[in-house]
Amino acid sequence: MTVNRCKLVLACMLFVLLLTNCWPSSSVIETIVETPLTESEFETPIPPLMLEPTILPSSTPTISPTPSPSSTPTASPAPLAASGLIAFVGKDQRLWFTTPAGQRQGPLTAEGWVQSPAWSPDGKTLAYIHQADGQNHGQVVLYAVDAEQSDTLVEAPEHAGALEWSPDGRHLLLDSGTGAVRQLAVVEVASGAVLYETSALGYAWSPDGLHLALGLRQPLDTPISLETGDSVSLAILVLEAREMQVVFAGTSERLYFPRAWLPDGRLFFEQLDWDERLQTGDDSRWTMHYITGRIDEPQPTQDIPTAFDREAILARLPEEFRSASTHSFSWSSDGQCMVFQSGNSIYLFDWAAGGEPRLLADGASPVWQPLP
């Protein structure tokens, strides 16, 4: 074999040996097929805050499916303790739901307007006033959340205002009117019957739902210059007997306004000492225990739970929310979080952690669903 031929064979052998050592065997090769990404696929998809609206032929709410959660939410996460639906009136004047995380469902009612949503104490039924387009009067509607069904309870009067459930869930208080003096109707939920009607300036349910405290107008021989013209007495309606008991009779110099009936059984009320000559007065706050037929001596207020003290709530919020436009406070079941209306927007506030309230939706009258 010539020298040149030997060199050629040796070079070939070295080349084959080099390939064998550097290239993996076919038994461990995996075929990877890559598809070029478009520019939009480089971004993490963001779930929508709001479901597509469902336009319904009637006022019966229908819950749209909740979108699957995403690992990249569009808003700051809600506190872990916050749960349950929040009902509110949207800027379209229709009923909406939102979760604490900001995922909305609705609109849940047909054209027209909705007001005063109110959850039953067990969180299973939402009451609200609905007035369809072209109608002169609205209706009080009860919506059963689990069954997704609604029924009309009673016709709503003209200038209907707030709805408030009794704590035992057996009655609804329907408030109407255009001034400080409100017309009240106590409606039995099971039958839709109006059990009692009166006018009052302020009201509060007892924790057991058996009594209703009222600021009852007290006629005066000489009217005073307040809007009522009359004085205001503190009275208790015993619902089962449908009897009214006046606790403190109002005079031209002293007026009484119930504010809340606290969970520990104390009735929280305000007393206005009025000077008609100066047309000015001094407010003081009191509590007392009431048992049918017996009244304890009133005591100056102390240890009022924050949820019943508007001034204490406002003091905890950032300064820009401490105004008359901030109202409609509603709490989560564990008391750690709160929603409220300020202007035409709804905010969620982590009461335990503090900080800045988070914008939840544009709308009004938020109410947080009670949970067991």
VMD Tcl script that draws the C-alpha trace (Angstrom):
set ca {
  {0.00 0.00 0.00}
  {1.43 3.35 -0.95}
  {2.09 6.05 1.64}
  {-0.57 8.37 0.19}
  {-3.19 5.60 0.24}
  {-2.36 4.76 3.85}
  {-2.76 8.40 4.83}
  {-6.19 8.52 3.15}
  {-7.45 5.36 4.93}
  {-6.17 6.63 8.28}
  {-7.94 9.97 7.79}
  {-11.23 8.22 7.01}
  {-10.96 6.05 10.12}
  {-10.31 9.07 12.32}
  {-13.33 10.91 10.85}
  {-15.69 7.96 11.55}
  {-14.34 7.63 15.09}
  {-14.91 11.34 15.71}
  {-18.56 11.13 14.58}
  {-19.21 8.09 16.79}
  {-17.98 9.78 19.97}
  {-19.67 13.15 19.44}
  {-23.18 12.25 18.17}
  {-25.73 10.57 20.51}
  {-27.06 7.14 19.67}
  {-30.56 6.83 18.17}
  {-31.87 5.21 21.37}
  {-31.62 8.47 23.36}
  {-32.57 11.00 20.69}
  {-35.87 12.85 21.28}
  {-37.46 14.71 18.43}
  {-38.58 18.23 19.52}
  {-40.84 20.17 17.19}
  {-40.96 23.88 17.92}
  {-43.68 26.17 16.58}
  {-42.66 29.80 16.20}
  {-44.49 32.05 18.74}
  {-46.41 35.06 17.59}
  {-45.75 38.36 19.32}
  {-48.99 38.14 21.32}
  {-48.11 34.72 22.73}
  {-45.20 36.14 24.63}
  {-47.68 37.84 26.99}
  {-49.46 36.02 29.81}
  {-53.19 35.92 29.01}
  {-55.32 38.04 31.37}
  {-58.75 36.76 32.43}
  {-61.64 39.16 31.89}
  {-62.96 41.04 34.94}
  {-66.52 40.91 33.66}
  {-68.53 38.15 32.07}
  {-70.43 38.83 28.88}
  {-73.79 40.44 29.75}
  {-76.84 38.19 29.58}
  {-79.91 40.10 28.44}
  {-82.99 38.46 29.88}
  {-86.62 38.73 28.75}
  {-87.84 39.20 32.35}
  {-86.61 40.34 35.73}
  {-85.63 36.79 36.73}
  {-81.90 36.76 37.48}
  {-79.76 34.12 35.82}
  {-76.26 33.50 37.11}
  {-73.68 33.27 34.34}
  {-70.88 30.70 34.77}
  {-67.85 31.93 36.65}
  {-64.70 31.94 34.50}
  {-61.87 29.61 35.46}
  {-59.29 31.24 37.69}
  {-56.01 32.32 36.21}
  {-52.58 32.48 37.79}
  {-52.33 36.11 36.67}
  {-55.29 38.11 38.03}
  {-55.98 41.58 36.67}
  {-56.56 43.15 40.08}
  {-54.93 42.96 43.46}
  {-56.01 39.71 45.14}
  {-58.78 40.00 47.69}
  {-58.04 39.01 51.27}
  {-58.16 35.25 51.75}
  {-60.93 35.58 54.33}
  {-63.25 37.39 51.91}
  {-65.88 35.15 50.32}
  {-69.50 35.29 49.23}
  {-71.21 37.29 46.51}
  {-71.59 41.06 46.63}
  {-74.81 42.34 45.06}
  {-74.93 45.89 43.76}
  {-76.77 48.21 41.38}
  {-74.65 48.80 38.28}
  {-74.28 52.08 36.47}
  {-76.89 50.71 34.04}
  {-79.36 50.67 37.00}
  {-79.62 46.88 36.81}
  {-78.70 44.16 39.29}
  {-75.15 42.74 39.28}
  {-73.09 40.35 41.37}
  {-69.35 40.50 41.95}
  {-66.91 38.33 43.85}
  {-64.42 39.97 46.23}
  {-61.78 39.35 43.55}
  {-63.72 41.49 41.09}
  {-65.26 38.85 38.78}
  {-68.70 40.15 37.86}
  {-71.90 38.44 36.81}
  {-74.70 40.29 35.10}
  {-76.71 42.22 34.33}
  {-79.17 39.95 36.09}
  {-82.38 41.89 35.46}
  {-84.20 43.11 32.38}
  {-84.42 46.73 31.26}
  {-85.65 49.10 33.92}
  {-84.09 49.98 37.22}
  {-83.23 48.20 40.44}
  {-82.68 49.59 43.92}
  {-82.12 48.55 47.52}
  {-80.74 45.00 47.22}
  {-80.83 43.26 50.61}
  {-79.68 39.74 51.58}
  {-81.71 37.53 53.86}
  {-79.91 36.63 57.11}
  {-79.10 33.13 55.81}
  {-77.69 34.49 52.55}
  {-79.99 32.35 50.39}
  {-82.41 35.03 49.17}
  {-81.82 38.49 47.75}
  {-84.64 41.03 47.95}
  {-84.67 44.09 45.71}
  {-87.05 46.60 44.17}
  {-87.44 46.37 40.41}
  {-89.33 48.75 38.17}
  {-89.65 47.81 34.52}
  {-89.60 50.43 31.79}
  {-93.02 51.99 31.27}
  {-94.36 51.04 34.71}
  {-95.39 53.60 37.32}
  {-94.66 51.41 40.33}
  {-92.03 48.87 41.13}
  {-92.20 45.45 42.73}
  {-90.39 43.91 45.66}
  {-88.74 40.82 44.19}
  {-87.28 37.84 46.06}
  {-84.51 35.98 44.26}
  {-83.51 32.51 45.51}
  {-79.83 32.23 44.65}
  {-79.43 28.44 44.64}
  {-82.57 27.85 42.57}
  {-81.94 30.91 40.36}
  {-85.63 31.80 40.60}
  {-87.41 35.01 41.46}
  {-90.92 35.86 42.62}
  {-92.74 39.10 43.29}
  {-93.46 39.53 46.99}
  {-95.50 42.74 46.99}
  {-96.04 45.91 44.99}
  {-93.61 48.64 45.97}
  {-95.14 52.03 46.85}
  {-94.25 55.24 45.07}
  {-90.92 56.69 46.19}
  {-89.84 53.33 47.62}
  {-86.52 53.48 49.42}
  {-84.72 50.87 51.52}
  {-85.48 47.23 52.24}
  {-84.37 45.66 55.51}
  {-84.83 42.04 56.64}
  {-85.72 41.16 60.20}
  {-82.87 39.16 61.79}
  {-85.05 36.02 61.91}
  {-85.73 36.29 58.16}
  {-89.50 36.29 58.58}
  {-90.25 39.91 57.68}
  {-89.12 42.69 55.38}
  {-89.33 46.36 56.28}
  {-90.20 48.49 53.27}
  {-89.23 52.16 53.54}
  {-90.68 54.87 51.28}
  {-91.02 58.64 51.18}
  {-89.35 61.84 49.99}
  {-88.31 63.48 53.27}
  {-86.94 62.73 56.72}
  {-90.24 61.18 57.79}
  {-90.42 57.73 56.21}
  {-93.47 55.58 55.55}
  {-92.84 52.04 56.78}
  {-94.55 48.76 55.96}
  {-93.75 45.47 57.71}
  {-94.27 42.65 55.19}
  {-94.50 38.96 56.06}
  {-92.17 37.13 53.68}
  {-94.07 33.83 53.68}
  {-97.38 35.39 52.58}
  {-96.59 38.84 51.22}
  {-99.12 40.31 53.68}
  {-98.54 43.80 55.04}
  {-98.76 43.35 58.81}
  {-98.20 46.90 59.99}
  {-97.85 50.40 58.57}
  {-96.66 53.58 60.24}
  {-94.45 56.63 59.72}
  {-91.16 57.13 61.54}
  {-87.82 58.89 61.68}
  {-85.34 56.07 62.09}
  {-85.85 52.37 62.89}
  {-83.93 49.33 64.10}
  {-84.74 45.61 64.36}
  {-84.11 43.77 67.62}
  {-81.59 40.89 67.29}
  {-84.38 38.30 67.62}
  {-86.57 40.01 65.00}
  {-89.54 40.25 67.38}
  {-89.39 43.99 68.04}
  {-88.86 47.09 65.96}
  {-87.59 50.34 67.48}
  {-89.07 53.44 65.86}
  {-88.65 57.19 65.98}
  {-92.37 57.92 66.22}
  {-93.76 61.37 65.46}
  {-95.13 63.12 68.55}
  {-97.64 65.87 67.63}
  {-97.05 69.24 69.28}
  {-99.54 72.02 69.91}
  {-96.94 74.50 68.66}
  {-94.76 73.10 65.85}
  {-91.01 73.53 66.11}
  {-88.78 74.68 63.28}
  {-87.27 71.27 62.51}
  {-88.28 69.56 59.28}
  {-90.79 67.34 61.08}
  {-92.56 70.24 62.80}
  {-93.37 67.69 65.50}
  {-91.23 66.00 68.13}
  {-90.01 62.40 67.91}
  {-90.61 59.73 70.55}
  {-88.68 56.50 71.03}
  {-91.16 53.64 70.62}
  {-91.06 49.85 70.37}
  {-93.36 47.88 68.07}
  {-94.08 44.42 69.51}
  {-94.57 42.65 66.22}
  {-96.49 39.57 67.31}
  {-99.08 41.61 69.21}
  {-98.85 44.52 66.76}
  {-98.74 46.88 69.71}
  {-96.73 50.09 70.04}
  {-95.08 50.97 73.34}
  {-93.71 54.51 73.78}
  {-90.47 54.29 75.76}
  {-89.54 57.98 75.90}
  {-92.10 60.59 74.83}
  {-90.70 63.40 72.71}
  {-91.28 67.04 73.60}
  {-90.55 70.37 71.93}
  {-87.21 70.33 73.78}
  {-86.19 66.68 73.48}
  {-86.35 64.30 70.52}
  {-85.27 60.64 70.22}
  {-83.94 58.73 67.18}
  {-83.16 54.99 67.18}
  {-79.91 54.14 65.37}
  {-79.26 50.42 65.86}
  {-80.16 47.45 68.03}
  {-76.82 45.93 68.95}
  {-76.08 42.17 68.96}
  {-75.69 42.20 72.76}
  {-79.30 43.41 73.14}
  {-78.65 47.10 73.79}
  {-80.75 49.62 71.88}
  {-78.53 52.42 70.56}
  {-80.31 55.77 70.14}
  {-79.58 59.49 69.86}
  {-81.16 62.23 71.94}
  {-81.50 65.76 70.59}
  {-81.90 68.52 73.16}
  {-83.47 71.31 71.13}
  {-83.60 75.06 71.81}
  {-86.35 76.48 69.64}
  {-85.46 80.06 70.54}
  {-81.89 79.62 69.25}
  {-82.94 77.00 66.70}
  {-80.03 74.81 67.61}
  {-79.55 71.60 69.58}
  {-77.07 69.25 71.22}
  {-76.84 65.56 70.29}
  {-75.97 62.84 72.77}
  {-75.75 59.06 72.29}
  {-77.23 56.48 74.64}
  {-77.89 52.77 75.00}
  {-80.42 50.84 77.05}
  {-81.66 47.28 77.47}
  {-85.29 46.64 76.62}
  {-87.34 43.63 77.58}
  {-91.06 43.66 76.77}
  {-92.72 45.72 79.47}
  {-89.46 46.64 81.22}
  {-86.88 49.35 80.45}
  {-83.44 49.71 81.98}
  {-81.94 53.09 82.81}
  {-80.21 54.53 79.69}
  {-76.42 54.73 79.80}
  {-74.02 56.92 77.79}
  {-72.70 54.96 74.83}
  {-69.59 52.88 75.18}
  {-68.17 49.83 73.43}
  {-70.31 50.34 70.32}
  {-69.28 47.74 67.70}
  {-67.52 49.46 64.82}
  {-70.00 48.13 62.25}
  {-72.71 50.28 63.90}
  {-70.62 53.43 64.27}
  {-70.31 55.46 61.07}
  {-67.83 57.91 62.56}
  {-65.50 55.10 63.65}
  {-65.65 53.58 60.18}
  {-64.82 56.84 58.44}
  {-61.94 57.49 60.84}
  {-60.29 54.23 59.69}
  {-60.59 55.03 55.98}
  {-58.12 57.26 54.11}
  {-58.96 60.94 54.31}
  {-60.31 61.22 50.76}
  {-63.19 58.87 51.72}
  {-64.30 60.78 54.84}
  {-67.29 62.57 53.37}
  {-71.03 62.30 52.99}
  {-70.55 60.53 49.63}
  {-69.16 57.49 51.50}
  {-71.96 55.23 52.76}
  {-73.69 51.84 52.35}
  {-71.16 49.94 54.44}
  {-71.56 46.15 54.23}
  {-69.33 43.55 55.90}
  {-68.05 40.09 55.07}
  {-69.33 37.33 57.33}
  {-66.08 37.16 59.30}
  {-66.01 40.94 59.82}
  {-62.53 41.29 58.33}
  {-63.49 43.07 55.11}
  {-66.00 45.74 54.11}
  {-67.49 47.10 50.90}
  {-68.89 50.60 50.61}
  {-70.05 53.19 48.11}
  {-68.18 56.43 47.58}
  {-69.55 58.70 44.87}
  {-70.64 56.40 42.04}
  {-68.09 53.67 42.73}
  {-67.87 50.62 45.00}
  {-64.74 49.84 46.99}
  {-63.48 46.88 49.01}
  {-61.51 47.59 52.18}
  {-59.45 45.11 54.17}
  {-60.40 46.22 57.66}
  {-57.86 43.98 59.35}
  {-54.87 45.04 57.25}
  {-55.87 48.64 56.48}
  {-54.26 50.35 53.51}
  {-56.01 51.76 50.47}
  {-59.54 50.65 49.51}
  {-59.60 48.76 46.21}
  {-61.99 49.85 43.44}
  {-64.36 46.95 42.85}
  {-66.95 48.27 40.38}
  {-68.85 51.31 39.19}
  {-72.25 51.29 40.84}
  {-74.20 51.76 44.05}
  {-75.74 50.03 47.08}
  {-73.31 47.13 47.65}
  {-74.46 44.37 50.02}
  {-72.29 41.40 51.04}
  {-73.90 37.96 51.14}
  {-74.02 36.48 54.67}
  {-72.46 33.01 54.90}
  {-73.01 30.28 57.52}
}
mol new
graphics top color blue
foreach p $ca { graphics top sphere $p radius 0.5 }
foreach p [lrange $ca 0 end-1] q [lrange $ca 1 end] { graphics top cylinder $p $q radius 0.2 }
display resetview
